[in-house]
Amino acid sequence: MADAHAPLLPSYNASLIVGGQAVGGDALDGTLFSAMDVYERDLEVEVPPVPGHVLIVAPEPRASVRYRLDGRVRSTTFHTGFMALMPQGRPSWWNSDGCEGRMRHVHFAPDADWRLFQQDRPAALRPVAPSADPVTRRLVDLIFAAGSSGGMDRLLADTIAGALLCHLQNAYSGAAAARRPAALAGWQVRRSMDLLESRIGTAVSLEELAREVNLSPFHFARAFRDSTGLPPHRYLIQLRMRRACELLAQTSLSVGEVAAAVGYADTAHFSRLFRRTVGASPGAYRRDRRP
């Protein structure tokens, strides 16, 4: 199997930069992708054929840029929220001379299509010049939000990345939308629920859950929601919060220790999620249930 983490976007490699500057922030590494905010200034970069699909989104206003995606040099303005797509195996060239600001890069793993769709893999993606796509922008923002507090929520990030790749395939490949899968069989529901319960305190990926019940991650995520009423990451959050309630009511563990026991390294992130799910802070919940 390929490495679970996709390589970073080739333009992060200084040897590919013809002129200007690109400085990346902390990388967010999911099972299907790597993502990074990159500060760019007067950047000119020659990108060779990329091993996996590369998506760029502008979260803030940009000046005019020149680019080559299909053999011809063109000019446009990268407005706020605009995206551009470089499919797997396609080279490109970008020149933002006189332009400075932040760009969001998402680079899918070379085998992301196969790992997500498997036998239902859609047609090849086509290059997409800078243009508005509110769905793509929102999904990319959600990926970055999933990694903004307390480390990357791997299951949530996998689910969002799968939705993003599905949207790109439906919008930019000319392929028909994938058929909706049937609900999970009883044994598949039980096995996936058992696996989630056994991993309350540790990370679990969408790919791992799907493999357990012999489905592609794309079909598993949709069928699990149809069968249980919740996407896998929401179901896992419910399991974790239920266990956290038990620990707060029945043990003397600190809030930080409870957070760690249910899979959250960041106590503040756990507390926010607990309040949003349960309706009270961990401390208030404990006080209300102690004599």
Beta strands, then each sheet from edge to edge (+ up, - down):
strand 1: 17-24
strand 2: 28-29
strand 3: 33-47
strand 4: 54-57
strand 5: 64-68
strand 6: 73-77
strand 7: 82-86
strand 8: 92-95
strand 9: 100-108
strand 10: 128-132
sheet 1: 1+ 3- 2+
sheet 2: 1+ 3- 8+ 5- 6+
sheet 3: 1+ 3- 9+ 4- 7+ 10-
end
